[in-house]
Amino acid sequence: MTSLFKALFITMSAFIILPIAACNNATSNATANKGDTATASASNSAPANGATYVSYQADGRPVMITGNHLFINEVSNDAAKGVVKIAVTDFGKNPAEVIKIIAHDKGATAISHSAGGGAPFSSDPFAEIMIRNQNHYADVADVNITQITANDVEGTFSGKFTGERSLSDTSKETIIITNGKFHLPFRKS
């Protein structure tokens, strides 16, 4: 009887220990995958195979916008004016964040003192980022179009953006955007 009890105990222990080990292994893999994702986001690694994305660091905070979180308001190329317009929304944030850029469609564009309101509707170089429902306009920004085809545009951006902290606190807030990258299809929603 004791032998039967020991055999039953060992068998039952195996049924308990194996699932726990499997769960621990799954948790380790999930943690490793999360770590890989965080590392990719922190280094702003571009998604593979020409995927649609926008990535940047806002005051050192990595941001990667892809998939359902990336809404394209407008990405267009006006070849006659030599201008690319980019307006995208990050619905992965609450409140959503918006980036608007108007730049030359070839090479580098230096942007300084973007004015609120008028420039997004013209062909003047312009850059704006809306964070926490507040518009921040480029004091100094650089946009570089690295590749443009009939279907999409790819490039980099960075700069110093200033805006009011909130509707109730009108003191100025500066946000530094670094390591900005994008690969976007031409589209207007």
C-alpha positions as CSV (number, residue, x, y, z in Angstrom):
1,M,0.0,0.0,0.0
2,T,2.8,2.4,0.8
3,S,4.4,1.7,-2.6
4,L,1.1,2.5,-4.3
5,F,0.8,5.7,-2.3
6,K,4.4,6.7,-3.2
7,A,3.8,6.0,-6.9
8,L,0.5,8.0,-6.9
9,F,2.3,10.9,-5.1
10,I,5.1,11.0,-7.6
11,T,2.7,10.8,-10.5
12,M,0.6,13.6,-9.1
13,S,3.6,15.7,-8.3
14,A,4.7,15.4,-12.0
15,F,1.3,16.6,-13.1
16,I,1.7,19.7,-10.9
17,I,5.3,20.5,-11.5
18,L,5.3,20.1,-15.3
19,P,2.6,22.8,-15.8
20,I,4.3,25.1,-13.4
21,A,7.6,24.7,-15.3
22,A,5.8,25.3,-18.6
23,C,4.1,28.5,-17.2
24,N,7.5,29.7,-15.9
25,N,9.0,29.1,-19.3
26,A,6.1,30.9,-21.1
27,T,6.5,33.8,-18.7
28,S,10.2,33.9,-19.4
29,N,9.6,34.0,-23.1
30,A,7.0,36.6,-22.8
31,T,9.3,38.7,-20.7
32,A,12.1,38.2,-23.2
33,N,9.8,39.2,-26.0
34,K,8.7,42.3,-24.2
35,G,12.4,43.1,-23.5
36,D,13.1,42.7,-27.2
37,T,10.3,45.0,-28.1
38,A,11.4,47.6,-25.6
39,T,14.9,47.4,-26.9
40,A,13.7,47.8,-30.5
41,S,11.6,50.8,-29.4
42,A,14.4,52.3,-27.4
43,S,16.7,52.1,-30.4
44,N,14.0,53.2,-32.8
45,S,14.7,50.2,-35.0
46,A,12.7,50.4,-38.2
47,P,10.2,47.6,-38.8
48,A,11.4,45.2,-41.6
49,N,10.2,44.9,-45.1
50,G,9.2,48.5,-45.7
51,A,6.4,48.5,-43.1
52,T,4.5,51.7,-42.5
53,Y,5.7,53.4,-39.3
54,V,6.8,56.6,-37.5
55,S,9.3,56.4,-34.7
56,Y,11.1,59.1,-32.6
57,Q,12.2,60.0,-29.1
58,A,10.3,62.8,-27.3
59,D,12.6,64.1,-24.5
60,G,14.3,60.7,-24.5
61,R,11.0,58.7,-24.4
62,P,10.9,56.2,-27.3
63,V,7.8,56.2,-29.5
64,M,7.1,53.6,-32.2
65,I,3.8,54.0,-34.1
66,T,2.7,51.2,-36.3
67,G,-0.3,49.1,-37.2
68,N,-3.8,50.1,-36.0
69,H,-2.3,52.9,-33.8
70,L,-1.0,54.8,-36.9
71,F,-3.7,56.8,-38.7
72,I,-2.6,58.6,-41.8
73,N,-4.5,61.9,-42.1
74,E,-2.5,62.9,-45.2
75,V,0.8,61.9,-46.8
76,S,1.2,63.6,-50.2
77,N,3.8,64.7,-52.6
78,D,3.1,67.9,-54.6
79,A,5.9,67.5,-57.2
80,A,5.0,70.8,-58.9
81,K,5.8,72.7,-55.7
82,G,8.5,70.2,-54.6
83,V,6.7,69.6,-51.3
84,V,5.9,66.6,-49.1
85,K,3.1,66.9,-46.6
86,I,2.8,64.5,-43.7
87,A,0.0,64.5,-41.1
88,V,-0.3,61.4,-38.9
89,T,-2.1,60.5,-35.7
90,D,-0.9,58.1,-33.0
91,F,-4.1,56.5,-31.6
92,G,-2.0,54.3,-29.3
93,K,-1.7,57.3,-27.0
94,N,-4.5,58.8,-24.9
95,P,-4.9,61.6,-25.7
96,A,-3.9,60.9,-29.3
97,E,-0.7,62.6,-30.6
98,V,-0.4,64.2,-34.0
99,I,2.6,65.0,-36.1
100,K,2.5,67.5,-39.1
101,I,5.4,68.1,-41.3
102,I,5.8,70.1,-44.6
103,A,9.2,69.6,-46.2
104,H,11.0,69.7,-49.5
105,D,10.5,66.5,-51.4
106,K,14.2,66.0,-52.0
107,G,17.0,66.0,-49.4
108,A,17.2,68.1,-46.3
109,T,14.8,70.9,-45.1
110,A,15.7,73.2,-42.2
111,I,12.7,74.5,-40.4
112,S,12.7,77.4,-38.0
113,H,9.9,79.2,-36.1
114,S,6.9,77.4,-37.5
115,A,3.8,79.6,-37.0
116,G,0.7,78.0,-35.6
117,G,-2.3,77.8,-37.9
118,G,-1.4,79.0,-41.4
119,A,1.6,77.0,-42.5
120,P,0.1,73.5,-42.6
121,F,-2.2,74.7,-45.4
122,S,0.6,76.1,-47.6
123,S,3.8,74.9,-49.0
124,D,6.1,76.7,-46.5
125,P,8.4,74.3,-44.5
126,F,6.6,73.5,-41.2
127,A,6.7,71.1,-38.3
128,E,4.3,70.6,-35.4
129,I,3.7,67.9,-32.8
130,M,0.6,67.7,-30.6
131,I,1.3,66.0,-27.3
132,R,-1.2,65.9,-24.4
133,N,-3.7,68.0,-26.5
134,Q,-1.2,70.8,-26.8
135,N,0.4,72.0,-30.0
136,H,4.2,72.4,-30.0
137,Y,5.7,74.2,-33.0
138,A,9.2,73.8,-34.3
139,D,11.6,76.4,-33.1
140,V,14.3,74.6,-35.1
141,A,13.8,71.3,-36.9
142,D,15.4,69.2,-39.6
143,V,13.6,66.9,-42.0
144,N,15.4,64.8,-44.5
145,I,13.6,62.9,-47.3
146,T,15.9,59.9,-47.9
147,Q,13.7,58.0,-50.4
148,I,10.6,58.9,-52.4
149,T,8.8,56.7,-54.9
150,A,5.4,56.8,-56.6
151,N,3.9,55.0,-53.7
152,D,5.7,56.1,-50.5
153,V,8.1,58.4,-48.7
154,E,10.9,57.6,-46.2
155,G,12.9,60.0,-44.1
156,T,14.2,61.4,-40.8
157,F,13.3,64.3,-38.5
158,S,14.4,66.0,-35.3
159,G,14.1,69.3,-33.6
160,K,13.1,71.5,-30.7
161,F,9.4,72.2,-30.4
162,T,7.8,74.8,-28.1
163,G,4.2,75.2,-26.9
164,E,2.0,76.0,-24.0
165,R,1.9,73.5,-21.2
166,S,-1.9,73.4,-21.1
167,L,-5.0,75.5,-21.6
168,S,-4.9,76.6,-18.0
169,D,-1.1,76.9,-17.8
170,T,0.2,79.1,-20.6
171,S,3.8,78.9,-19.6
172,K,6.1,77.5,-22.3
173,E,7.1,73.9,-22.6
174,T,9.9,72.7,-24.8
175,I,10.0,69.2,-26.2
176,I,13.1,67.8,-27.9
177,I,12.4,65.3,-30.7
178,T,15.4,63.1,-31.7
179,N,15.9,60.0,-33.9
180,G,12.7,60.6,-35.9
181,K,12.2,58.1,-38.7
182,F,9.3,57.4,-41.0
183,H,8.2,55.2,-43.9
184,L,4.7,56.1,-45.1
185,P,2.5,55.4,-48.1
186,F,1.0,58.3,-50.0
187,R,-2.6,58.6,-48.8
188,K,-5.3,61.1,-47.8
189,S,-8.0,60.2,-45.4
